[in-house]
């Protein structure tokens, strides 16, 4: 499985909790064994 990821996904883009800083880092740690590709 390949994970499509770009550094821009880490940006905070609104005040919505789903956009909060740090929201993706724990997921990225769990997916660390997979191949990441940029869109």
PDBQT receptor file of N, H, CA, C and O in Angstrom, charges set to zero:
ATOM      1  N   UNK A   1       0.851  -1.164   0.000  1.00  0.00    +0.000 N 
ATOM      2  CA  UNK A   1       0.000   0.000   0.000  1.00  0.00    +0.000 C 
ATOM      3  C   UNK A   1       0.898   1.229   0.000  1.00  0.00    +0.000 C 
ATOM      4  O   UNK A   1       1.932   1.252   0.668  1.00  0.00    +0.000 OA
ATOM      5  N   UNK A   2       0.500   2.249  -0.752  1.00  0.00    +0.000 N 
ATOM      6  H   UNK A   2      -0.340   2.231  -1.295  1.00  0.00    +0.000 HD
ATOM      7  CA  UNK A   2       1.216   3.519  -0.774  1.00  0.00    +0.000 C 
ATOM      8  C   UNK A   2       0.323   4.584  -0.144  1.00  0.00    +0.000 C 
ATOM      9  O   UNK A   2      -0.892   4.591  -0.342  1.00  0.00    +0.000 OA
ATOM     10  N   UNK A   3       0.938   5.475   0.609  1.00  0.00    +0.000 N 
ATOM     11  H   UNK A   3       1.925   5.470   0.770  1.00  0.00    +0.000 HD
ATOM     12  CA  UNK A   3       0.224   6.566   1.263  1.00  0.00    +0.000 C 
ATOM     13  C   UNK A   3       0.510   7.840   0.482  1.00  0.00    +0.000 C 
ATOM     14  O   UNK A   3       1.671   8.213   0.313  1.00  0.00    +0.000 OA
ATOM     15  N   UNK A   4      -0.532   8.511   0.005  1.00  0.00    +0.000 N 
ATOM     16  H   UNK A   4      -1.475   8.208   0.142  1.00  0.00    +0.000 HD
ATOM     17  CA  UNK A   4      -0.362   9.782  -0.698  1.00  0.00    +0.000 C 
ATOM     18  C   UNK A   4      -0.306  10.871   0.363  1.00  0.00    +0.000 C 
ATOM     19  O   UNK A   4      -1.257  11.066   1.121  1.00  0.00    +0.000 OA
ATOM     20  N   UNK A   5       0.824  11.580   0.408  1.00  0.00    +0.000 N 
ATOM     21  H   UNK A   5       1.596  11.422  -0.208  1.00  0.00    +0.000 HD
ATOM     22  CA  UNK A   5       1.034  12.582   1.453  1.00  0.00    +0.000 C 
ATOM     23  C   UNK A   5       1.863  13.734   0.905  1.00  0.00    +0.000 C 
ATOM     24  O   UNK A   5       2.757  13.541   0.082  1.00  0.00    +0.000 OA
ATOM     25  N   UNK A   6       1.550  14.934   1.378  1.00  0.00    +0.000 N 
ATOM     26  H   UNK A   6       0.824  15.090   2.047  1.00  0.00    +0.000 HD
ATOM     27  CA  UNK A   6       2.331  16.125   1.044  1.00  0.00    +0.000 C 
ATOM     28  C   UNK A   6       2.505  16.935   2.323  1.00  0.00    +0.000 C 
ATOM     29  O   UNK A   6       1.624  16.944   3.182  1.00  0.00    +0.000 OA
ATOM     30  N   UNK A   7       3.634  17.608   2.447  1.00  0.00    +0.000 N 
ATOM     31  H   UNK A   7       4.350  17.600   1.749  1.00  0.00    +0.000 HD
ATOM     32  CA  UNK A   7       3.917  18.427   3.635  1.00  0.00    +0.000 C 
ATOM     33  C   UNK A   7       2.828  19.474   3.884  1.00  0.00    +0.000 C 
ATOM     34  O   UNK A   7       2.611  19.869   5.030  1.00  0.00    +0.000 OA
ATOM     35  N   UNK A   8       2.152  19.922   2.848  1.00  0.00    +0.000 N 
ATOM     36  H   UNK A   8       2.329  19.602   1.917  1.00  0.00    +0.000 HD
ATOM     37  CA  UNK A   8       1.082  20.916   3.018  1.00  0.00    +0.000 C 
ATOM     38  C   UNK A   8      -0.067  20.370   3.867  1.00  0.00    +0.000 C 
ATOM     39  O   UNK A   8      -0.836  21.142   4.439  1.00  0.00    +0.000 OA
ATOM     40  N   UNK A   9      -0.185  19.052   3.949  1.00  0.00    +0.000 N 
ATOM     41  H   UNK A   9       0.439  18.425   3.484  1.00  0.00    +0.000 HD
ATOM     42  CA  UNK A   9      -1.241  18.454   4.770  1.00  0.00    +0.000 C 
ATOM     43  C   UNK A   9      -1.048  18.763   6.252  1.00  0.00    +0.000 C 
ATOM     44  O   UNK A   9      -1.981  18.621   7.042  1.00  0.00    +0.000 OA
ATOM     45  N   UNK A  10       0.156  19.183   6.632  1.00  0.00    +0.000 N 
ATOM     46  H   UNK A  10       0.914  19.299   5.991  1.00  0.00    +0.000 HD
ATOM     47  CA  UNK A  10       0.447  19.501   8.030  1.00  0.00    +0.000 C 
ATOM     48  C   UNK A  10       0.041  20.927   8.410  1.00  0.00    +0.000 C 
ATOM     49  O   UNK A  10       0.042  21.274   9.591  1.00  0.00    +0.000 OA
ATOM     50  N   UNK A  11      -0.304  21.752   7.424  1.00  0.00    +0.000 N 
ATOM     51  H   UNK A  11      -0.305  21.471   6.464  1.00  0.00    +0.000 HD
ATOM     52  CA  UNK A  11      -0.664  23.148   7.695  1.00  0.00    +0.000 C 
ATOM     53  C   UNK A  11      -2.006  23.241   8.418  1.00  0.00    +0.000 C 
ATOM     54  O   UNK A  11      -2.919  22.453   8.169  1.00  0.00    +0.000 OA
ATOM     55  N   UNK A  12      -2.105  24.215   9.313  1.00  0.00    +0.000 N 
ATOM     56  H   UNK A  12      -1.363  24.855   9.515  1.00  0.00    +0.000 HD
ATOM     57  CA  UNK A  12      -3.373  24.522   9.970  1.00  0.00    +0.000 C 
ATOM     58  C   UNK A  12      -4.141  25.446   9.042  1.00  0.00    +0.000 C 
ATOM     59  O   UNK A  12      -3.629  26.498   8.658  1.00  0.00    +0.000 OA
ATOM     60  N   UNK A  13      -5.349  25.078   8.679  1.00  0.00    +0.000 N 
ATOM     61  H   UNK A  13      -5.765  24.224   8.991  1.00  0.00    +0.000 HD
ATOM     62  CA  UNK A  13      -6.078  25.832   7.659  1.00  0.00    +0.000 C 
ATOM     63  C   UNK A  13      -7.387  26.435   8.154  1.00  0.00    +0.000 C 
ATOM     64  O   UNK A  13      -8.053  27.141   7.397  1.00  0.00    +0.000 OA
ATOM     65  N   UNK A  14      -7.774  26.181   9.395  1.00  0.00    +0.000 N 
ATOM     66  H   UNK A  14      -7.233  25.607  10.010  1.00  0.00    +0.000 HD
ATOM     67  CA  UNK A  14      -8.974  26.802   9.958  1.00  0.00    +0.000 C 
ATOM     68  C   UNK A  14      -8.959  26.616  11.472  1.00  0.00    +0.000 C 
ATOM     69  O   UNK A  14      -8.039  26.008  12.020  1.00  0.00    +0.000 OA
ATOM     70  N   UNK A  15      -9.968  27.136  12.134  1.00  0.00    +0.000 N 
ATOM     71  H   UNK A  15     -10.715  27.630  11.689  1.00  0.00    +0.000 HD
ATOM     72  CA  UNK A  15     -10.045  26.980  13.589  1.00  0.00    +0.000 C 
ATOM     73  C   UNK A  15     -10.808  25.712  13.984  1.00  0.00    +0.000 C 
ATOM     74  O   UNK A  15     -10.986  25.438  15.171  1.00  0.00    +0.000 OA
ATOM     75  N   UNK A  16     -11.248  24.956  13.008  1.00  0.00    +0.000 N 
ATOM     76  H   UNK A  16     -11.102  25.179  12.044  1.00  0.00    +0.000 HD
ATOM     77  CA  UNK A  16     -11.954  23.701  13.249  1.00  0.00    +0.000 C 
ATOM     78  C   UNK A  16     -11.007  22.695  13.928  1.00  0.00    +0.000 C 
ATOM     79  O   UNK A  16      -9.848  22.596  13.525  1.00  0.00    +0.000 OA
ATOM     80  N   UNK A  17     -11.465  21.953  14.936  1.00  0.00    +0.000 N 
ATOM     81  H   UNK A  17     -12.406  22.033  15.263  1.00  0.00    +0.000 HD
ATOM     82  CA  UNK A  17     -10.599  20.972  15.605  1.00  0.00    +0.000 C 
ATOM     83  C   UNK A  17      -9.996  19.941  14.646  1.00  0.00    +0.000 C 
ATOM     84  O   UNK A  17      -8.914  19.416  14.909  1.00  0.00    +0.000 OA
ATOM     85  N   UNK A  18     -10.672  19.650  13.557  1.00  0.00    +0.000 N 
ATOM     86  H   UNK A  18     -11.551  20.076  13.343  1.00  0.00    +0.000 HD
ATOM     87  CA  UNK A  18     -10.132  18.699  12.579  1.00  0.00    +0.000 C 
ATOM     88  C   UNK A  18      -8.902  19.252  11.877  1.00  0.00    +0.000 C 
ATOM     89  O   UNK A  18      -8.160  18.501  11.245  1.00  0.00    +0.000 OA
ATOM     90  N   UNK A  19      -8.676  20.570  11.981  1.00  0.00    +0.000 N 
ATOM     91  H   UNK A  19      -9.279  21.180  12.494  1.00  0.00    +0.000 HD
ATOM     92  CA  UNK A  19      -7.516  21.211  11.359  1.00  0.00    +0.000 C 
ATOM     93  C   UNK A  19      -6.464  21.598  12.394  1.00  0.00    +0.000 C 
ATOM     94  O   UNK A  19      -5.513  22.310  12.069  1.00  0.00    +0.000 OA
ATOM     95  N   UNK A  20      -6.620  21.146  13.616  1.00  0.00    +0.000 N 
ATOM     96  H   UNK A  20      -7.392  20.568  13.880  1.00  0.00    +0.000 HD
ATOM     97  CA  UNK A  20      -5.717  21.533  14.707  1.00  0.00    +0.000 C 
ATOM     98  C   UNK A  20      -4.287  21.052  14.460  1.00  0.00    +0.000 C 
ATOM     99  O   UNK A  20      -4.073  19.996  13.863  1.00  0.00    +0.000 OA
ATOM    100  N   UNK A  21      -3.312  21.834  14.923  1.00  0.00    +0.000 N 
ATOM    101  H   UNK A  21      -3.486  22.692  15.408  1.00  0.00    +0.000 HD
ATOM    102  CA  UNK A  21      -1.915  21.397  14.798  1.00  0.00    +0.000 C 
ATOM    103  C   UNK A  21      -1.711  20.056  15.513  1.00  0.00    +0.000 C 
ATOM    104  O   UNK A  21      -2.275  19.826  16.583  1.00  0.00    +0.000 OA
ATOM    105  N   UNK A  22      -0.916  19.187  14.925  1.00  0.00    +0.000 N 
ATOM    106  H   UNK A  22      -0.458  19.373  14.056  1.00  0.00    +0.000 HD
ATOM    107  CA  UNK A  22      -0.628  17.894  15.538  1.00  0.00    +0.000 C 
ATOM    108  C   UNK A  22      -1.636  16.806  15.235  1.00  0.00    +0.000 C 
ATOM    109  O   UNK A  22      -1.506  15.690  15.739  1.00  0.00    +0.000 OA
ATOM    110  N   UNK A  23      -2.629  17.102  14.430  1.00  0.00    +0.000 N 
ATOM    111  H   UNK A  23      -2.734  18.009  14.020  1.00  0.00    +0.000 HD
ATOM    112  CA  UNK A  23      -3.702  16.132  14.176  1.00  0.00    +0.000 C 
ATOM    113  C   UNK A  23      -3.243  14.932  13.361  1.00  0.00    +0.000 C 
ATOM    114  O   UNK A  23      -3.841  13.860  13.454  1.00  0.00    +0.000 OA
ATOM    115  N   UNK A  24      -2.196  15.094  12.568  1.00  0.00    +0.000 N 
ATOM    116  H   UNK A  24      -1.711  15.965  12.493  1.00  0.00    +0.000 HD
ATOM    117  CA  UNK A  24      -1.792  14.038  11.646  1.00  0.00    +0.000 C 
ATOM    118  C   UNK A  24      -0.559  13.275  12.124  1.00  0.00    +0.000 C 
ATOM    119  O   UNK A  24      -0.337  12.141  11.698  1.00  0.00    +0.000 OA
ATOM    120  N   UNK A  25       0.236  13.868  12.988  1.00  0.00    +0.000 N 
ATOM    121  H   UNK A  25       0.056  14.789  13.334  1.00  0.00    +0.000 HD
ATOM    122  CA  UNK A  25       1.511  13.272  13.372  1.00  0.00    +0.000 C 
ATOM    123  C   UNK A  25       1.377  11.860  13.944  1.00  0.00    +0.000 C 
ATOM    124  O   UNK A  25       2.182  10.989  13.615  1.00  0.00    +0.000 OA
ATOM    125  N   UNK A  26       0.385  11.621  14.786  1.00  0.00    +0.000 N 
ATOM    126  H   UNK A  26      -0.268  12.329  15.053  1.00  0.00    +0.000 HD
ATOM    127  CA  UNK A  26       0.230  10.279  15.361  1.00  0.00    +0.000 C 
ATOM    128  C   UNK A  26      -0.151   9.261  14.284  1.00  0.00    +0.000 C 
ATOM    129  O   UNK A  26       0.268   8.105  14.341  1.00  0.00    +0.000 OA
ATOM    130  N   UNK A  27      -0.933   9.687  13.323  1.00  0.00    +0.000 N 
ATOM    131  H   UNK A  27      -1.273  10.626  13.277  1.00  0.00    +0.000 HD
ATOM    132  CA  UNK A  27      -1.301   8.800  12.215  1.00  0.00    +0.000 C 
ATOM    133  C   UNK A  27      -0.069   8.470  11.376  1.00  0.00    +0.000 C 
ATOM    134  O   UNK A  27       0.130   7.324  10.973  1.00  0.00    +0.000 OA
ATOM    135  N   UNK A  28       0.756   9.490  11.118  1.00  0.00    +0.000 N 
ATOM    136  H   UNK A  28       0.594  10.421  11.445  1.00  0.00    +0.000 HD
ATOM    137  CA  UNK A  28       1.972   9.269  10.331  1.00  0.00    +0.000 C 
ATOM    138  C   UNK A  28       2.911   8.288  11.024  1.00  0.00    +0.000 C 
ATOM    139  O   UNK A  28       3.549   7.470  10.361  1.00  0.00    +0.000 OA
ATOM    140  N   UNK A  29       3.000   8.360  12.342  1.00  0.00    +0.000 N 
ATOM    141  H   UNK A  29       2.481   9.024  12.881  1.00  0.00    +0.000 HD
ATOM    142  CA  UNK A  29       3.834   7.408  13.083  1.00  0.00    +0.000 C 
ATOM    143  C   UNK A  29       3.332   5.977  12.885  1.00  0.00    +0.000 C 
ATOM    144  O   UNK A  29       4.133   5.063  12.691  1.00  0.00    +0.000 OA
ATOM    145  N   UNK A  30       2.033   5.779  12.931  1.00  0.00    +0.000 N 
ATOM    146  H   UNK A  30       1.382   6.522  13.089  1.00  0.00    +0.000 HD
ATOM    147  CA  UNK A  30       1.452   4.443  12.766  1.00  0.00    +0.000 C 
ATOM    148  C   UNK A  30       1.657   3.905  11.353  1.00  0.00    +0.000 C 
ATOM    149  O   UNK A  30       1.780   2.696  11.157  1.00  0.00    +0.000 OA
ATOM    150  N   UNK A  31       1.692   4.801  10.375  1.00  0.00    +0.000 N 
ATOM    151  H   UNK A  31       1.592   5.783  10.534  1.00  0.00    +0.000 HD
ATOM    152  CA  UNK A  31       1.834   4.393   8.978  1.00  0.00    +0.000 C 
ATOM    153  C   UNK A  31       3.286   4.387   8.516  1.00  0.00    +0.000 C 
ATOM    154  O   UNK A  31       3.556   4.226   7.326  1.00  0.00    +0.000 OA
ATOM    155  N   UNK A  32       4.209   4.558   9.434  1.00  0.00    +0.000 N 
ATOM    156  H   UNK A  32       3.990   4.689  10.401  1.00  0.00    +0.000 HD
ATOM    157  CA  UNK A  32       5.626   4.693   9.105  1.00  0.00    +0.000 C 
ATOM    158  C   UNK A  32       6.224   3.555   8.295  1.00  0.00    +0.000 C 
ATOM    159  O   UNK A  32       7.224   3.765   7.609  1.00  0.00    +0.000 OA
ATOM    160  N   UNK A  33       5.656   2.374   8.346  1.00  0.00    +0.000 N 
ATOM    161  H   UNK A  33       4.844   2.204   8.904  1.00  0.00    +0.000 HD
ATOM    162  CA  UNK A  33       6.203   1.243   7.608  1.00  0.00    +0.000 C 
ATOM    163  C   UNK A  33       5.777   1.177   6.151  1.00  0.00    +0.000 C 
ATOM    164  O   UNK A  33       6.241   0.316   5.403  1.00  0.00    +0.000 OA
ATOM    165  N   UNK A  34       4.897   2.083   5.744  1.00  0.00    +0.000 N 
ATOM    166  H   UNK A  34       4.520   2.782   6.351  1.00  0.00    +0.000 HD
ATOM    167  CA  UNK A  34       4.397   2.081   4.375  1.00  0.00    +0.000 C 
ATOM    168  C   UNK A  34       5.155   3.089   3.518  1.00  0.00    +0.000 C 
ATOM    169  O   UNK A  34       5.828   3.985   4.029  1.00  0.00    +0.000 OA
ATOM    170  N   UNK A  35       5.031   2.923   2.217  1.00  0.00    +0.000 N 
ATOM    171  H   UNK A  35       4.484   2.196   1.802  1.00  0.00    +0.000 HD
ATOM    172  CA  UNK A  35       5.670   3.845   1.283  1.00  0.00    +0.000 C 
ATOM    173  C   UNK A  35       4.804   5.096   1.130  1.00  0.00    +0.000 C 
ATOM    174  O   UNK A  35       3.594   5.004   0.919  1.00  0.00    +0.000 OA
ATOM    175  N   UNK A  36       5.441   6.266   1.240  1.00  0.00    +0.000 N 
ATOM    176  H   UNK A  36       6.423   6.340   1.411  1.00  0.00    +0.000 HD
ATOM    177  CA  UNK A  36       4.756   7.537   1.056  1.00  0.00    +0.000 C 
ATOM    178  C   UNK A  36       5.124   8.110  -0.306  1.00  0.00    +0.000 C 
ATOM    179  O   UNK A  36       6.290   8.091  -0.699  1.00  0.00    +0.000 OA
ATOM    180  N   UNK A  37       4.126   8.618  -1.022  1.00  0.00    +0.000 N 
ATOM    181  H   UNK A  37       3.179   8.633  -0.702  1.00  0.00    +0.000 HD
ATOM    182  CA  UNK A  37       4.348   9.267  -2.310  1.00  0.00    +0.000 C 
ATOM    183  C   UNK A  37       3.664  10.623  -2.288  1.00  0.00    +0.000 C 
ATOM    184  O   UNK A  37       2.669  10.805  -1.586  1.00  0.00    +0.000 OA
ATOM    185  N   UNK A  38       4.192  11.581  -3.054  1.00  0.00    +0.000 N 
ATOM    186  H   UNK A  38       5.000  11.433  -3.624  1.00  0.00    +0.000 HD
ATOM    187  CA  UNK A  38       3.569  12.904  -3.136  1.00  0.00    +0.000 C 
ATOM    188  C   UNK A  38       2.553  12.921  -4.266  1.00  0.00    +0.000 C 
ATOM    189  O   UNK A  38       2.730  12.252  -5.283  1.00  0.00    +0.000 OA
ATOM    190  N   UNK A  39       1.472  13.703  -4.077  1.00  0.00    +0.000 N 
ATOM    191  H   UNK A  39       1.328  14.247  -3.250  1.00  0.00    +0.000 HD
ATOM    192  CA  UNK A  39       0.464  13.802  -5.148  1.00  0.00    +0.000 C 
ATOM    193  C   UNK A  39       1.025  14.542  -6.348  1.00  0.00    +0.000 C 
ATOM    194  O   UNK A  39       0.326  14.723  -7.345  1.00  0.00    +0.000 OA
TER     195      UNK A  39
